[in-house]
């Protein structure tokens, strides 16, 4: 099954304060773009199951990625990897990931990892520096940015 999730570009993000519930109050400005993420659940020959989602709410105890990993492992999945474009790893998020059935969380460096998250063997962070530099250059040169994301 494939679901489409609309994309946006955060042009501004300011984390104002951390709330008592573990989330943050933020100020943000974003632009929707004519792109989308796909949430896909596929069974691959050889009983290998890969679940991926752009769900960034990893810190919830009721997080769907963590629950999906548990169910997939119960059903025989060998490896479950979650992908989050902008993971807010606040509160008990790192402990939830470390103690979950997720084999790996792959995220971007749009939010720096704290020390605990950096040390968690299940969390891998990818740099967006080159992509962001290309977007800024293209906008400055009044070129389309859509071709960057079409690959």
Protein Blocks (a to p, Z undefined) as FASTA:
>chain_A
ZZdddddddfbdcdfbdcfkopacddddddddfbdddddddddehiiacdddfbfblmbm
klmklmmmmmmmmnopabdcdddfbdccehjlmmmmmmmmbfbdcddfkbccdfklmmpm
kbccddfklmmmmmmmmmmnopafklmmmZZ
